[in-house]
Amino acid sequence: MTPIISIQNVTKRFQSADSAAVLALDNINLDIQKGEFVSLIGPSGCGKSTLLRVIADLIQPTAGTVLVNDKPAAQARKDRDYGMVFQNATLYDWRSIIKNVELPLEIMRFPKPERTRRAREMLKLVELGDFEEKYPWQLSGGMQQRVSIARALAFEPKILLMDEPFGALDEMTRERMNNELLRIWKSIDGMTVIFVTHSIPEAVYLSTRVVVLSPRPGRLSEIIDIPLPQPRSAATRDMDEFFHLSTRVRNALRFGVEN
């Protein structure tokens, strides 16, 4: 099968005028198939977010190539093949919830009836249909992140890029958001998710594969398949296999640090 995302020999160096170059990513090779949920995990500063931004064409690699839907990442960005969710919800306080979700559709010049239809559909998907006339400051942090997911999905991309979207949430809210995200992923046929996280349990719970990166410069330490049954629930976290997979990810992280 042709991968939906193909990362080939990607290296990224950051150069500033007053310091030596910093090697952030070193020769990354990774193929991601349609419908996968892939988490990127590694120690702070290992290049997880940098790799996600290279895929999104927000920054360009120093060397190597990224293909998204069998075309250069820059073209995929122009074609809006993916939506992106950041750690902070980045909503506009002066716009209502529905107007925040409609924003990318406004930029893309969708007719107003179509903008409203899609925004309402996405708010219903994230179970916030009753909050469309509220404002961001009236919602909890978890609800704001659900709005940001709805906004990222409003133009119906089949790829969702997520950069530690739940990192600032408390543990209970984070677990609820994990379940919401899995529900959304499963409800959209063929959706592919690339998810950056520092949390081993979160990576194992959400993913079909976990990609472990070494400390800077980021290199692939190990790619771990997660064959836990779907749908996942609180009982999944109590399974022996969940514990064994979490230990394997932890050991891959430890090995990367020690080497």
C-alpha positions in Angstrom: 0.0 0.0 0.0 1.1 3.5 -0.7 1.6 5.3 2.6 -0.5 8.4 3.3 2.6 10.0 4.8 6.1 9.1 3.8 9.1 10.6 5.6 12.4 9.9 3.8 15.8 10.7 5.2 14.6 13.8 7.0 17.2 15.9 8.8 16.6 19.3 10.4 19.2 21.8 11.6 18.4 25.1 13.2 20.9 27.9 12.6 21.0 31.2 14.3 23.3 34.2 13.6 25.0 34.1 17.0 25.4 30.4 17.8 26.3 27.0 16.2 23.8 25.0 14.3 21.6 22.7 16.4 20.8 19.3 14.9 17.2 18.6 15.9 16.3 15.6 13.6 18.8 13.2 12.1 17.8 11.0 9.1 14.2 10.1 10.0 12.5 7.5 7.9 8.9 6.6 8.6 5.9 5.5 6.6 2.3 6.0 8.0 -0.6 4.2 6.5 -4.2 5.5 6.0 -6.3 5.0 9.1 -3.4 4.7 11.6 -3.1 6.4 14.9 0.6 7.1 15.4 2.0 8.7 18.5 5.4 10.4 18.6 7.1 10.2 22.0 10.5 11.0 23.4 12.3 13.2 25.9 11.9 17.0 25.9 13.8 18.6 23.1 14.0 15.4 21.0 12.3 16.9 18.0 8.8 15.5 18.2 7.1 18.8 17.5 9.7 19.7 14.9 8.9 16.5 13.0 5.2 17.2 13.2 5.8 20.7 11.8 7.9 19.3 9.0 5.0 17.0 8.1 2.7 20.0 8.2 5.1 22.1 6.1 5.3 24.8 8.8 9.0 24.4 8.7 11.2 22.9 6.0 13.7 20.0 6.5 17.4 20.7 6.0 17.5 17.5 4.0 15.2 14.7 3.0 11.6 14.7 1.7 8.0 14.4 3.1 5.2 13.2 0.9 1.6 13.6 2.1 -1.1 11.8 -0.1 1.8 11.1 -2.5 2.6 14.8 -3.1 5.1 17.2 -1.5 4.1 18.4 2.0 3.9 22.0 0.7 1.3 21.0 -1.9 -0.6 19.0 0.7 -0.7 22.1 2.9 -2.1 24.2 0.0 -4.6 21.5 -0.7 -5.6 21.5 3.0 -5.1 17.7 3.3 -4.7 17.9 7.1 -6.0 19.7 10.1 -3.8 20.7 13.0 -4.5 21.0 16.7 -1.9 22.6 19.0 -1.3 22.4 22.8 -3.3 25.5 23.4 -6.8 25.8 21.8 -5.9 29.2 20.3 -9.5 30.3 20.0 -10.6 33.9 19.5 -12.4 35.2 22.6 -14.5 37.7 20.7 -15.9 35.0 18.4 -18.6 32.6 19.4 -17.8 28.9 19.5 -19.6 28.3 16.1 -17.8 31.3 14.6 -14.4 29.9 15.8 -15.2 26.6 14.1 -16.3 28.4 10.9 -13.1 30.5 10.7 -11.1 28.2 8.3 -14.1 27.9 6.1 -14.4 31.6 6.0 -10.8 31.9 4.9 -11.5 29.2 2.3 -14.5 31.3 1.1 -17.1 28.6 1.7 -20.7 30.0 1.4 -22.2 31.0 4.7 -24.9 28.2 4.8 -22.2 25.6 4.1 -20.0 27.1 6.8 -22.8 26.9 9.3 -23.8 23.4 8.4 -20.3 22.0 8.7 -19.5 23.9 11.9 -22.7 22.6 13.5 -22.0 19.1 12.3 -18.4 19.2 13.8 -19.7 20.6 17.1 -22.2 17.8 17.3 -19.4 15.3 16.6 -17.4 16.7 19.6 -20.6 16.8 21.7 -20.7 20.6 22.0 -23.8 21.2 19.8 -25.5 23.0 22.7 -22.6 25.5 23.1 -22.4 27.1 19.7 -23.4 30.6 20.9 -21.1 30.5 23.9 -17.7 32.1 23.9 -14.3 30.4 24.6 -14.0 32.1 28.1 -17.2 30.4 29.1 -15.9 26.9 28.4 -13.5 24.6 30.4 -10.0 23.8 29.0 -11.2 20.4 27.8 -14.2 21.9 26.1 -12.0 24.5 24.4 -9.7 21.7 23.1 -12.8 19.9 21.7 -13.7 23.1 19.9 -10.2 23.3 18.4 -10.6 19.7 17.2 -14.0 20.6 15.6 -12.3 23.5 13.9 -9.5 21.4 12.6 -12.0 18.9 11.1 -14.4 21.5 9.7 -13.0 21.3 6.2 -13.1 17.5 6.3 -9.4 16.6 6.2 -8.5 12.9 6.4 -5.3 13.6 8.4 -5.2 15.2 11.8 -1.9 16.4 13.3 -1.9 17.0 17.0 0.9 18.6 19.0 0.4 17.7 22.7 -3.2 18.9 22.7 -4.0 17.6 26.2 -0.7 18.4 27.9 -2.2 21.3 30.0 -5.3 19.3 31.2 -5.7 17.6 34.5 -5.4 13.8 34.5 -9.2 13.0 34.7 -10.0 15.5 31.9 -7.1 14.2 29.8 -8.5 10.6 30.1 -11.9 11.8 29.0 -10.4 13.6 26.1 -8.5 10.5 25.1 -11.8 8.6 24.9 -13.4 11.5 22.9 -10.5 11.5 20.4 -10.7 7.8 19.9 -14.4 8.1 19.3 -13.9 10.8 16.7 -11.1 9.0 15.0 -13.3 5.8 14.7 -16.3 7.8 13.5 -14.5 9.3 10.4 -13.7 6.6 7.9 -10.1 6.3 7.0 -8.9 9.2 9.3 -5.2 9.2 10.1 -3.9 10.8 13.3 -0.3 11.8 14.2 -0.1 12.7 17.9 2.7 14.1 19.9 2.8 13.3 23.6 5.1 13.0 26.6 2.8 10.5 28.3 3.6 6.8 27.9 0.1 5.6 29.1 -1.6 8.1 26.7 0.6 7.0 23.8 -0.2 3.3 24.4 -3.9 3.8 25.0 -4.5 5.9 21.9 -2.2 4.4 19.3 -2.0 1.7 16.7 1.8 2.4 16.7 4.1 4.3 19.0 7.2 5.9 17.5 10.0 6.4 20.1 12.5 9.2 19.4 16.0 9.4 21.0 17.2 12.6 22.8 18.4 15.3 20.5 19.3 14.9 17.8 16.1 13.0 17.3 16.5 9.6 15.7 14.1 6.7 15.5 14.8 4.5 18.6 12.0 2.0 18.1 8.6 1.7 16.4 6.2 -0.4 18.6 3.0 -1.9 17.3 0.0 -1.6 19.8 -2.3 -4.5 19.1 -4.7 -3.7 21.9 -8.3 -4.5 21.0 -10.8 -1.7 19.9 -12.8 -0.1 21.2 -10.7 0.9 24.2 -12.0 1.8 27.6 -10.9 2.1 31.2 -10.7 -1.7 31.3 -8.0 -1.5 28.6 -5.6 0.3 31.1 -6.0 -2.7 33.5 -4.9 -5.3 30.9 -1.6 -7.1 31.3 -0.9 -6.3 27.6 -1.3 -2.6 28.3 1.2 -2.9 31.1 3.7 -4.9 29.0 3.4 -2.4 26.1 3.9 0.6 28.4 7.0 -1.1 29.8 8.3 -1.7 26.3 7.9 2.0 25.4 9.5 3.0 28.7 12.5 0.8 28.1 12.8 2.2 24.5 12.9 5.7 26.0 15.4 4.6 28.7 17.6 2.9 26.1 17.6 6.0 23.9 18.6 8.2 26.9 21.4 5.8 27.9 22.8 5.6 24.4 
